[in-house]
Amino acid sequence: MENIILTGYMGCGKTTVGKHVAKRLGYTFVDTDEMIVEQQHRSINEIFADDGETAFRVMETELLKQMIDAKRDHMVVATGGGMPIREENRRLLAVLGRVVYLKASPETIYGRVKEDTARPLLQCENPMKRIEEMLAIREPLYEAGAAVIVDVDGLRQAETASEIIERCGLK
């Protein structure tokens, strides 16, 4: 399938940059978190609070299977930050399209998300430390699942979009 799948930690630009890429290529933009919220009729925070993270990860896997079964092409897909943690999801993402990991430093991420209360995993006493701890675990998994890695530190959204399009050979 000819889709671009954007992975990476929260705040790395998957949604914002994904919309730029989709517009430039004439692709459809979809956000897996938004799709789950729509299917569940609840916010991500509510799903985490009511059912827990494990149940949410199962919902992500089921959504990926639905997307593959639908055989839709020419999409830019922004994934939830934890989606590639499950090995099964990394495999499904690769079936769905070309996986691009948007790599960002903990400092960049913190600067972008520090005021955002809609991020359940960062509602803690020391969010910067939490980001560093989670990235240490997730970064090797993001890299393992990616066909392309784009370092977004210091790049503007349009520059990141151009880099993705060029590195995916879709100029």
ABEGO torsion letter per residue (X at the ends): XBBBBBBEBBGAGAAAAAAAAAAAAGBBBBBAAAAAAAAAGBBAAAAAAAAEAAAAAAAAAAAAAAAAAAGBBGBBBBBBAAAAABAAAAAAAAAAEBBBBBBBBAAAAAAAAAABAABAAABBABAAAAAAAAAAAAAAAAAAABABBBBABGBBAAAAAAAAAAAAGAX
